Amino acid sequence: MKLGMPFDNLISTFLEVNSHLNLSAIRDFEWVQTKHVMDSLELMKIFPLADGLKVCDIGTGGWFPLLPLAMSYPQANFVGIDSTRKKVDAINGMIKELDIHNAKAIWTRIEDYQEQFDVITARAVGYIDKIFTRSYHLLKKGGHYVLYKQVSEEEKADLLELCKQWNLRLVDEHIYKLFPEDIERVIYIIKKN
């Protein structure tokens, strides 16, 4: 599947920066498109982002889903947080180069940041208990976590238990594969009560 020019530019720029920073082991244009960009955009099938929403991508060092979502939802506002300065600098350079006006990256620890958001995304960042512990204060009441994970019955059971502890509710889960031989992936949509 071909995504088109804006995403081609994103992928080409990512591959150039990745050759210096080693953000991802994936170094092939088609695989970056499939495993990073298309994976990021899978959210659009189940949870479109409304205009004006404030979205925070935690642990955004690899730029996904931050940049594909920001490019797809120009009327929403995106902030990526990462504790590695060279990654944040690279993201902000890429945002400038690609002329993305609704996104920025901030160099800080998630625990130290204080702004609140309507949506928090996390893709391949860590186990769910650590995500909630570090970022719960960033999510507005009525806001949503969007967690990109690999399907695991054990982790889902932990998620349901943690939701009770954190006053959260699992409102949707979307299981998918990016290609026929792919692992089973899931996006959890979790609401803060």
N, C-alpha and C positions, 0 to 999 in steps of 0.2 A: 504494500500500500504506500502510495506517495502522498505526503502531507502538503507539499507546496513550498513556495519561495521563502516566506518568513521563517519557517522551520528549517529549511535547507540552510539558510544563513546562520541560524542558531546552532545547528549541528556542526557546520564547518568551523564556526568560531570556537565552539566547545572543543572540537578535536585539536585545533591549533593550541589552545590554552592547555588542554590535557596533556599534550606532548611535553610540556614543560613542568606542569604541576602534579601530574599523576593523580587526577581526581577519580578516575575510573579505569578498570582493567579493559573496558570495552573501547576499542580503538578503530572500529570499522563503522563507516557512515550508516549502513543499513541497520547494524545492530544497535547503534546509538538511537536511531530513529525508532526502532521497535522497543528496545528494552528500557529506554529512558523517556523519550518524548511520548510515544503512544501509551506507555504505562502511566505517565503523568496525566494524560488527557482522558484516561479511562473514567475519571471522576465525572466528566461531563455527561456520561450516560445515566448517572443516578442522582447527581447532586449539583445542578447548575448553580453558579454563583451569581447572585443578584447584583445589580448596579449599586455602587456605594458601599458594599461590604468591605470591612477591613480584615485581611487575611494575613496570618503569620505562618511562615514555613520555618519550623524549628530544625536545627541541624542542617542547614541549607547548603552545606559545602559543595555538593555536587551539582547544584543549580536546579535540580529536579525535585519536586514538581513546580518550584517557584516560577521559573521563566516561561515554560510552556503555558501555565495557567495565566500568568500576567499578560502574555501575548494574546490569549484567547478571550480574556475578560478585561478589556481596556477601561471599563467603567468601575471596576473594583480596585482596591488599593492593597498592595502586597508589600510585606516586609519579610526579609529573610534574616534569620539570626544564626550566627555561627561563632564559635570561640576561636577559630583559626584565622588570624588576620590575613594571611596571603590568599586564602580562599575568598574572604569577603572582598578584598581588593580586586581580585580577579572577577568576581561577580559584578561588582560596581563598574568595572571597566567594560565588561560585556554588555551591561545594561545601557551604558553610554554609547557604545559602538553600534548596538542594535536599535538605538533610539526608542527604548521602552520607557515611557513616562510615568507609569503607575507602579513602579517597583523600586526598592532599594534594599541593600544588605547592610546589616549592622554588626559590628564586631563587639560581641559581649557574650557573657554566659546567660543562658535562658533564665536561670534563677535570679539574675541581677536586673533583668529588664522589667519595666513596670507598666507599659502601655497595655490596654486591653483590646481584644480582637473578637470579631464575630465568628471567625473560623480559624482553627489551628490545624495545619497539615504537618504530617510527619511521615517520611518515607525512608525506610531502612535506617532508622535513627537509633533504635534500641528497644528494650523490652518495655511493655506497656506500663508496668508499675513505675519505672523511672521516668517515662514520658509524663505521666500524671503528676508525679511528685515535683518535677522540675517546672512544669508549665501551667498547672491548674490556675494559678493566679492571673495568667494572661488571658484566660477565656472568660468572656462576658457571660452573665446569667442568660440562659436561652441560646447560647452559642454552641458551636459544634466542633468536635474533633473529627478530622478525617485522617484515618490511619491506614497507610498502605503496608500490608503485611503478606507473608507467605502463609498459606492455610496450615493451621495447626490446631487440632482439637484441644490440646493441652493449653495453648495460649488463649484460645477462645474461652475456655472454662475460667481461666485466671481473669480474663477481661470482664466476664459477667460478675465475678466476685468483687473485683476492684470497682466496678461501676456502683455497686451497693455502698461501698466504703466512701466513695468520692461524690456521692449525690449526682451520678451520671446515669444515662439510660442509652442502651444500644438501640438505635432506631432503624438502622438498615445495615445490611452486609451484602456486598456484591462480589461473588466469586467468578473468576475469569482466568483465561489463559491468553497470552499474547500471540501464541502460535501453537499449532497442534501438539508439539512435543514439549511444550513449556510446563513448568511447575504450576500447580494451582496457586493463584494469588487471590487476595481478598482486600477489599476496601471496607473498613468499618466506619460507619457514621454514628457518632456518639454525641448525645445532647446533654448539656449542663442544665440540670433542673433549677 
